[in-house]
Amino acid sequence: YFFITAAVSYAFPNLLMFSAIPHLGAGYTGIMFTLSPVVTLVFSILLGVRRPNLLGVVGIAVGFVGAVMVAVTRGEAGQPAEFFWVAVGLLIPVSLAAGNIYRTVDWPEETGPIELAVGSHLASATLLLAGILALLGKSAFVPLSGVPLVVAGQVASASAMFAFFFRLQAVGGPVYLSQIGYVAAAVGLFAGTIFLGEHYQLLTWMGAMIITAGVFITTRAQSQTSARLQGQAA
């Protein structure tokens, strides 16, 4: 379970992400994560795995409209992205969606989110380490010694992300969890602009605002579903 989850949900998407960023930009690559809810919804409907209510579907659709608005800009302003790297980026949401469904379907019985987060994190690190050593060798780690604070921050943030990730999965299911892609997209745009000097068109920012609206709608739908389930249990 740990290694399948690590490969599909983390190692492969991270490999795609870091390969695409130099060609698409950090912000635009982050936008690819916004397609994860749509793909996850399709997989969920086809497989009958914890489907959202109508309002939830509306929220995902609104977010998708925003994602399309961003996608038509195809990269940073004045720097159109190559279609090959756009295609590589599109594999990110497919892999994430497959992982979202798998973790729900094959969730080990009597196991909490923290245990699964630790095991999956270690498995993911093992896979990525093996891949780096095989493709680039030990020399790939030399630059890390020059940025110890960045490395420590990345380790800490990744560890926290795994813990929250599995908790959200347990509470909301695969489709609700996939909304985290919208948050990643927004953070990617702002981080790329503020810290990396990237520039995006007005349409990109309009799409980001629509994406945010979609997240709020879906969150509202999840709250309604949770309230209904609590009422039935009472």
N, C-alpha and C positions, 0 to 999 in steps of 0.2 A: 504493500500500500504506500509506504513512504517513498520508495523510489519511483513508482509510477506517478504519484502526485508531484514529486519533485521535478521529474523530467517534463511532464506535460504542462504543469502550472507555473514553474519557475525557471528551470534551467533553459529550456528551449525558448520561451518568450524573452528571457534576458539576453540570450545569444542574438536573437533577432533584433531586439531593441538597440543593443550597443553596436550592432552592425549597421543599423539604419540611421542612427543619430548623426554620424558625420555627413550623410548624404541628404537627410531630410530636415535636420535641425531638431533640437530637444523638444520644442513645443509641438511641432507637427507630428513627431513620433509619438508624443503623449496623446495626441488626438486619436491615434489608432486604438487606444484603450477604450475610447468611447463606443466603439463598435461591439465591444464584448457583451454588453447587455442585450443587444439585438440578436447576436448569434446565440447567446445563452438562452434567450426566450424561444428561438426557433428549435433548438435542441430539446428544451424543456417540454414544449408542446408535442414534438414528435415522439418523445419518450415517455410523456405523461409524468414528469417529475416536478412536483410542487409548483404548479403554474400560478401566475399572479391573477388578481381580479381585473375587471375591465379598466378601472382607473389606473392600475399599475401598467397595463398595456399602453394606455394613453400616454402615461409619463415616459415610458421607454420610446414611444413613437416621437414625442416632442423632442426628447434628447437626440434621437437619430436625425431629425431635421436639422438640429443645430450642428451635429457632426458632419452632415453633408455640406452645409454651408462652409464649414471650415475646410473640408476636404477639397472643395473646388478651387481653393487658393493654391493647392499643391506646393507647399513649402513656404519658405520665408518670402516676403515681398521682394520681387525683383530677382528671385533665385528659384525658378521652377524646378521641381524635383523630377528625376528620371522615373519613368513608369516601372522599371525593374525594381527600384527601391521602394516605390509605392506598393508594389505587389508583395515584396518582402515584408513590409510593414503590415499589410493586411493579414498576414499569417499570424500576427500577434493575437488579435481578438479570437481567431479560430482556435488557437491553442489554449487560450485562457478559458474560453467557453467550454471546451472539452474537459478541462480540469475542474471547472465549477460543477459540471454534471457528475463527473466521476467521483469527486469527494463526497457528494451527497449519496449517490447510489451505493458506494462501497464503504461508507463510514463505519469503522469498527465499533462493535457493540461495547457498551460500558467504558468508553474512552472519552476523555474530556478534551476541550480545545487546546489546552496547554501542552498535553502530551503529544498530540498530533502536530502542533506547531513546532515543537522541539525536534521531533523525529524527521519531519519534512524538511526543516531548515538544514539539519545536518546532512540529510541525503542530497539536498540540492547543492550544498557546498561541496560535497564529495564529487558529484557529477561535474560541476563547473571546474573544480580543481583538476580533475582528470583530463577534461577537454582542453584546458589552457596548457597543461604540461605536454599533452600530445601534439598540439598545434603550434605552440609558441616556445615551449621550453621554460626553464627557470628564469631566463632573462626577462620574461614578461612581468615578474614581480619586482624587479629592480626599481622602477620608478615609484613604487609605493612607499619606499623608505623616505622619499623626499616630501611626502604629504601625510605624515602620521595622523594628524588631526582629522583629515578628510576620511582616511581609512577607518578610524575609530568611530566617526560619526555615521559612516555608511553601515558599519557592523551593528551599531546600536539601533539605528532606524530600521534596518532590515529585521532585526530580532523583534522589535516592537510590532512591526507590521505583521509578522507571522502570527503573533498572539492575537491581535485584533482580527486578523483575517479569518481565523478558524472560529472565533467567537461570533462574528457576523454570520458566518456560514451556518452555525448551529441555530442561531436565532431567526434568521430571515430566509434561509434557503439559497439556492444557486442564483436565481434571477435577481433577488434583492442585493445579494453580495456583489453581483457584477456591476452594480451602480458605482462601485469604487473606481471604475474606469473613467467615469465622468469627472470625479474629483481629481484623478491623476492627470487628466487632460488640462483642467483649469490650472492646476499647480504647475504643470509643465510649461504652459504658455507664460504665466507670470514669472517663473524662474528663468526661462529662456530669455525673456525681455529684460529682467532686472539684473541678472548675474552674468549672462552670456552675450548681452548686446544684440540679441536677435530682434528683428522687426517684422510685424505682421500687419496684414491689410485690415481695414475696418470690418470687412465681411467676416474675418476670422473672429474678431472680438464680439460681433453680433451673434455669431454662432455659439460662442462660449456662453453668452448670457442666456440663450435659448436652452442650451444644455443644462445650465443651472436650474432653470424653470422646470425642466423635465425631472431633475433629481428631486426637487421639492414635491412634485406631483406623485412620484413613485413612493417617496417616503410617507406621504399622506395615505397612500393606498395600503402600504405595509402596516401603518398604525390602525387602519380600519380592520384589516384582516386579523391582527393580533387581538384587538378588542372583541371581535366577533368570536374568536376561538376561546377567549377567556370567559365570555358570556355563556357559551355552550358548555364549557367545563363546569361552570357554577351551577 
